[in-house]
Amino acid sequence: MAKNTLDEILERLHTLQAELEEEIERLYNEKRQVFRYTLEQGKVRFEKGVRLLQRHQKIALWIYIARAPIRHILSAPIIYSLILPLLLLDIMVTGYQHICFRLYDIPLIKRHDYFVIDRQHLAYLNILEKLNCVFCGYANGLIEYTREIAARTEQYWCPIKHARRSPDPHQRLEHFSDYGDAEVYHQHLLKLRKELRDSQSHIK
C-alpha cells in the first residue's frame, strides 16, 4: 500500500515538475520581452540601444576593486585556484563517459547542454565581473554534467536506495531498488540497465 502511495506521489511530482518547467519557460519569455533580447541559435541578441543603456550602469573596474571588501580580495586567489582541478575533472569525466558509456551501451550525455555561459554578454558588467560570471557558469555547469554522469553510472552498477536519504539526491534514485530488498535486486538491476540503454534523453 505504501509503495502505491509513493508511486502516486511521484507521478504527481513529475506532473508538477513538467508544469513548473513550462511556467519557468513562460516567465523567461516574458523577461526577454521586458529586457529586450532574444536567443538566436543559443546566442543572445539585444535590441538596438539596449547595450548602450546597459553600459551606463557599468561600474568602472578601478572603482569596483577599490570598493571591494578585503575578504573578497583575499579569497579571490583561493577561488580561482579551483580552475585546475575543475579542468582536470572535466577532462576525466568526459573521457570516462566516452570510453565506459560506449562499452556499457549507455547513451552519451551532451556536454554542451549543461554549460550555460552567457552572462559575459551583459554590457553593465565590467571585465572582472564578466570573468567571475564565466567561472561560476563553468563550475556549476560542470557539477551538473558530472552529477548526471555519476547518476547514470550508479543506475548501471548499483541502483539501490540508501538507508538514509541525502538532502538533494539525483532524480534517478527514486527508481532504484529498496535498501535491503534482496529478492528483487538482481532482476531490477537488469531492468534498470535496459531502461538506461533504451533511453535517449534525460530522466525528468
Secondary structure, DSSP 8 states (H G I E B T S, - for coil): -HHHHHHHHHHHHHHHHHHHHHHHHHHHHHHHHHTTEEEETTEEEE-TTHHHHHHTT---HHHHHHHS-HHHHHHHHHHHTTHHHHHHHHHHHHHHIIIIIHHHT-----GGGT----GGG-TTS-HHHHHHHHHHHHHHHHHHHHHHHHHHHHHHH--B--SS--SS--GGGGGSB-TT-TTTHHHHHHHHHHHHHH--S---
